[in-house]
Amino acid sequence: DKTVSTLDGDSSEDGQLNRLKGIMGQEFSDNALLVTGNRDGVNLTGYAGIPTLNRGNATFQYLFVNGRPVRDRLLAGAIRAAYQDFLARDRHPLLALFIECPSEQVDVNVHPAKTEVRFRDGNFIRSLIVSSLRHALSGSGHQASTTVANQAINAFQTTPASGNTFPSYSQRPTSQSYATYPRSSGSPAPSATPSATLPEFDIHPSAKGAPYPVETPDDEATDYPLGAARAQIHETYIVAQTKDGLVVVDQHAAHERLVYERFKKSLAADGIKRQALLIPEVVNLTEDLAARLLAFKDDLKTFGLLIEGFGKDAILVRETPAILGTVDAQGLIKDLVDEIVSFGDALVLKEKIQEIWSTMACHGSVRAGRILTLQEMNALLRQMEQTPHSGQCNHGRPTYVELKLKDIEKLFGRR
């Protein structure tokens, strides 16, 4: 017999996680959440990675029932259901779950290799796994995986000490793709409880052709987890200074997640409010696509989108979700059609609510290429800190990367 690995015993409080680190790596250990659940004699324990730590396959999903490793469709489906709010359909979380239950509640003789099991009450087990995983994920707050930050640090290459490897220019560039701000400690700290919605993101008329107006940043805001905004680069990324490093935020991905979470909250409370278009917009489609979209108009109305047929091959958009603000109705309708076509005709739209919300949230979020004021950048950071799951976009990608000062100092040989 070949020895695959040998691990020392560990009786510490974090012994299980230390053992998993030996199998799944430091990356998993750094980004794992404790999972616990107990219901009617069935006990669930283990660790699950935050959504931004994901893979293209389910190789790093370890499932055990009464100490026996299993591969079970019911359990795999429960995992997908728990993470469907955070991951694209082709991405898979990393986790290790251990289920202990009375032997009479599970049949282990389904498969000759005993890698499959059959539970007496499959829905009960599925519910326990989904609720326990979602409870663990809800405690992650705005946390994002450390993986991307580590990759960013490793991507930096030191250059030779001698020789100028930079191109020379006869004159300085006349335009910049970033806005910077002087340091100052004279401004009051932003409110720790910002309003529920971000300020209007109006681009100044002169923003594309004139120097950006100087604003005074707030040094005290570095005490916040995501720090104080210092600059916007390429009209897409916010650079913020924290007490012990810096944070780079993808403004579109971050705001998309905020809008998405507001969708969920509104629907769970008193429904999604609609806003009437001053002039209803006609969206031209094929006759087939128009008919397929209209088949779901009642469901779409629940989500804040009021449409009706306009001839045989067009859709009339009368109202859109108020939470989106000014929205490109043409783009929204065509993206929704693409989603519905990909789901298939058998779709019950409410079963794919995450995908629909995600599409709508994308159209209601701050776009890349939009110049933001310092106040708007800081408002976005504060709302991210207060919004669950804001560390990842609706597809499981990180919305920000945090670089610690000690790691930056290592790059320059200061440590």
N, C-alpha and C positions, 0 to 999 in steps of 0.2 A: 504494500500500500504506500502511496505517495503522500507525504505530509504537505498540505497546502500552506498552512501557517500555524505558528505556535504563539499563543498569547498568554501572558502571565495573569494570574488571578488578581482581582481587584475588588476589595470589599468596602471601598469608600462610598460616600453618598452619591458620587458621580461615576460609580464603577461601570454602570451600563453604558454611559456615554463614552467613557474612556475606552471600553472594549470596542464600541462601534467606531471610534476614531481609528483604532488599529486596522479595521476592515475597510471603512469608507473614506478615511483620510481626514486630515486636519480641517480641510475646507468644509466638510459636513459638520464637524464638531463646532466650528466657529459660528455656524449659521443654523443650528438645530434648535427646535422648540420642543419642550417637554410635552408629551401627550399622555393624558390620563382619563380614564372613564370607568365607571362601575354602575351596573344596572342589573338588578334581579339575579345576582350570583355570577354574572359575567364580568370579568375584569380586563380592561385594556390598558396597556402601558407602552411606552416607546418614545421615539424621537422622530420628528419630521422637519425637513428643511423648509426655510422660508421660500416663498414662491420664486424669488429671483435666482435661487439655486435650483436649476432644473436641467434636464437632459433630453435628448432626442429619442430616448427609449427608456424602458422601465427596468433596466438592468440593476439599478441601485435601489430597488424596492424589495425589502426583505420582510416577509410575513410569516409569523409563527402561530400555530394553534396548539395549545397544550404542549409546548416545547418542540413541536414538529414543524419543519419548514414546509410551506405549501405555496402553490400557485393556483389561485382561485379566482374565477371570473367575478363572483359576487364581491369579493374583497377589492379587486382591482376597480370594479365599477364604483364602489363606495369612495375610493380614493379620488377617482376622477370627479365625482360629484362634489366632494369637499373642496377641491381646488378649481372647479370650473369657473369660479368668479375671478380667478387670478391668472390662469395660464391659457395659452393658445391650445387648440385641439391637438397639435402635434408635439406638445412638450409634456414632460413627466417630472413630478417632484421626486426628491430623494427622501427615503424614510425607512424606518424599521419599527414594526408594530408587533406586539406580543399579546395574544388573546388567550386567556385562561377561562375555561368554562366547564361545567359538569360533563362528564363523558357521554351521558345519555342525550345531550343536546347536539352532538356532532357525530357524523358517520365518517370514519377515516378510511373506509374500505371501498371508496368509489373508484380509485385508480390502482392498478397493480403496484406502482411505485409509491403509492400513498402520498402523492404530491397534491392531490385534490381532495377536498372535503365537501360534505353536504351538511348544512346546518338544519336543525329541525324547524327553526324560525329564522329564515334568511333575512326577512325585512327587519327583524329586531336587531340582528347583528349589523346590518347595513346602517341602520339609524344610529346605533351606538358609535360606529366608526366615523360617520359623517359629522355628527354633533361634536364628538371629542376633537376631531381635527379642526373643525371650524372654531371651536373655543380656543384651541391653542393658537391658531392663526390670528384670531382677534387680539391676542396679547402682544403681537409683534409690532403694533403701532405703525410708525412710518419707516421702520427698519428696512434697509436694503442689504443685499448680500455683500460681504466683503470681497467676494471673488473678483468683481470688476475692478475694484481699487487695486487689488494685488496685481492683476494683469496690467493695469495702467503703469504701475511702478516698474514692473518687469520690462515693459515695452520701451522705457527710456534707455537710450544707449549713450554711454559716455563718449565724448569726442576727444581727439588728441589734444594735448596741452599746447602744442606749437602749431603754427600755421593757421591761416584764416580760411575757413571753409565756407564762409558766407559770400554770396554774390555781392558785387559792388553796384551802387546806383549813383547816377550823376546828380540826382536830386531826390529829396524825400517824397514818399507817396503823398498825393494830394487828398486822398480820402482814406478813411479808416473803417474797418468793419466791426469796431467795438466802441463802447462808451466807458470812460473811466471817471472816477470821482475822487476828490481830495479827501484826506482823512480829517476828521474833526470830532471833538467830544462835546460839542455845544448843543447838539440836538436832543430833544427828549426821546426816551426809549419808546418804540412802538408799543401799542397796547398788547398785553398778553392774551387778551380775548378779542381778536379782530372780528369784524362783522362777518355774517354768514356767507356773504358773497364778496368776490374780489371787486376792486374799483373797476370802472369802465376802462378798457384798454384802447383808448383813442390815440392814434398816431398823430403827432403834431404835424401840421401842414409842411413845416420846414424840415422835418426829420430826415428826409432823403437827400436834401440838397445843402443843408447848412449844418454847422457844428452843433452837436447835441448840447443842450443847456446844462450848465454845471449844477449839480445838486450836492447837498451836504449829507454824507452818510452818518450813521449812528454807531459809534464804537461800542456802546453798551449792548447793542443787539448781538454782539458776538457771544453773549452768555446763552443765547438760545441754541438748541441742538443743531439747527441748520445755519446758525450764524447770521451775519449781516451782509447784505448784498454789496459788492464792491464794483462789479462791472458786468456788462453784457457783451458777449463776443459772438460775432457772426449772426447777430440778431436771433440767436437760437439758444444759447447757453448762458445761464446765470452763474457767475463766480461769486461765492460768498466766503467770508472769513469767519472761522470759528475760533474758540479759545485755544485749540490745540491743532489747528490745521486749516484746510479749506474744503469747500464743497462745490462741485460743479453740477448744476441742475439742467436737465433737458426741459425747457419751459413748456413745450407742447405736450410731452408725455406726462409731466406732472399735473398740469391743469386738466388734461383729459381724465386722469384718475379722480381728481376732485369733483368734476362734473358727474362722472359715473357714480360716485358715492352719494352725491346729492340726488341723483335719479332714484337710487334705492331708498333713500330716506324719505323722499317725497311720496313715492308710491306706497310705502308702508304706513305713512301718516294719513294724509287726507287726499292722496291722489296727485297726479302730475297736472299742474295748471297749464292751460293753453293760452296762447296769444294769437289773436286774429291778424292775418296779413292785411295791410291797407289795401293792397291789390292782390287778389288770389293769383297764384302763379301756376301756369300751365306747363306740365312736363311731358314732352313727347316720348313715347315708348312704342314698341311693337304691340300689336293687338293682343298677342299671347301674354307678353309680360305685364301689360296693363291689367288683364283679367286675373292673372295670378296674384298681383299685388292687391287688387280690390277684394279678393277672397279673404284677406286678412284685415280689412279696414276697421272692423269692430275692435280687434285686438290692438291695432295701431292707435285707435282713439283712446284706449286706456293708457297708452304710453304718451299721450299728449299730441298726437299727430292726426289731424282731421283731413281726410281726402275724399274725393268722389270722382266718378268717371267723367270724362270730357270727350265725348265721341267714343269711337271704338279703340283708338290707339293713343290716348293721352290721359293724364291724371291731373286733376285740379287740386292744388294744395290750398286749403282755406285757413288752417290754424296749425301752428307748430308748438312744441314744448316751450313754455315761457323760460324755463331754466337755461335754454340754449342762447337766449338773447337773439341778436341778429344772426340769421342762419342762411346758408346757401341751400335753398329748397331743391334746386335742380340736382346738386351734388348729393344731398341727403337721400332723395328718392331713388336715384340711380344706384347708390351704394346699398340701400335697403333691398332693392330688386336683386342685386348680385348676391346678397346674403340669402334671400329666400330661394333663389335658384339653386344655390349650393346646398341648401338643406333638403330640397326635394319636396314634391307635392304632398307627401304624407305628413308634413310638418304641422304640429300644433305650435303656433308661434310662441306661446307662453313657456313652452319647454325650452326655447332657445332665447329666453329673455336676456341673458348675459350678452349674447352676440348683438342683439338689437340695441340694447343700451350702449354697448361699446361703440357701435356705428354712430349712434346719435351723439354720444359724448365727444367723439372725434370732431364732429362738425360744430360743437359748441365750445371748443377749447381754444386757447391762445395758440396761434399758428407759429411755426418756425418762420423766421424772417420778420417778425413783428417787434418793433422797437418798444421797450418798456421803460417807464420811469423808475427811479430808485424806489419810490413809494410802492409802485406796483410789484416790483421784484420782491421787496420785503413782505408785502401782503401775501404773495404766493408762498413764500417760505413759511410764514406763520400758519397759514392754513394747512400746509402739508404736515406740520408738526401736530396739528389737532385732528387730522383726518386718518382714520384707520386705513392701512394698506397703501398709503400714498408713496411708499418706497418702491412700488413697482407699477408699471403701466398696466393696461387691461390685458396685455398679452404676456405678462410675466417678465418683461425686461425692466431693468432698474431705471428709476426716474432721476436718480442722482448718484454721484460717485464721491466718496469722502476720502481725502488724502490726509494722513496725519503728518504733522510738522516733523516728527522724528524721521519719517520715511523720506520726506522731501530733503531734510538735512543730510541723510545718507547719500542721496543722489549727488550732492555737491561736496561730499567728503567731509562734512562737518561732524560726523559721528563715526 
